[in-house]
């Protein structure tokens, strides 16, 4: 995935802006892994116990759930990483390259779906026992807010791990 910059301030298409910001935050998240050792990416950053590698893995699982499972109705294999709690904890055999590839694949699928469907399209499945099938617009903005939050989490985790505060983008 090439490194994305922030979308143009002249853009006025909400779908394009949302896709652009999702891409930018994906770039930010993956860049926070660069230059760290395997031990560092697995080191819990905060008392709740998540690591940078776990944060990226969780973010991929979130995209998989909302876009592939809820919106597209795919019968997605959730046996890995397992429960919602387990998606935050990489297995010993998981690598930065492997988790990053998983994230990139789910991210790129999300962008494809967002760009190829009308934002008003209703999801195939309801979620969380609500009976509500959200629109693609809602899912996209939900992913956007989650991506922004986690990019900020990654910034803080990286600073706590090695003091880095100025990582492009």
C-alpha positions, 0 to 999 in steps of 0.5 A: 500500500503506498503511503497516503496523505491527507485528502485535498482540502478542496474535495467536496465529495463525502464518499471520496473524503471518507475513503481518503481519510480512511486511507490516510489513517491506515497509512498512519497506523502502519507507519507506527510499526516501522523501525520497531523490533518484534519485542517493541511491537508486542510490548503492551503500551498501556495498562489495559495490555494492548500492543501496537501489533495488537492494535493493527490486528484489531483494526483489521478485524473491525474492517472485516466485521463491518464491511465483509460480514455485516455489509456484504453478508460474507460468511467470514471465518472468525476462528482467527484470531477468535474472540473480540478480546483475542483480536487484540493479542497477536499469537507468538507466530504472528509477524509484523509482515503478516498482520500488516498484510491482513490489515492491508487486505481488509482495508483495501477491500473496505475501500473497494466496497465504499467506492463501488456502492451507493452510500445509502445502500443498506447492509445485508445483515443486522448487527449486535442483536439490534435488528438494525441493518446500517447503511454503508455511509454509517459503516464508513463513518463508524470506521472513520471515527474508529480509525482516527481514534486508533491512529491517535492511540498508535501515536501515543504508543509509539512515543511511549515505546521509543520517544518517536513523535514525528513520523510521516504522515 
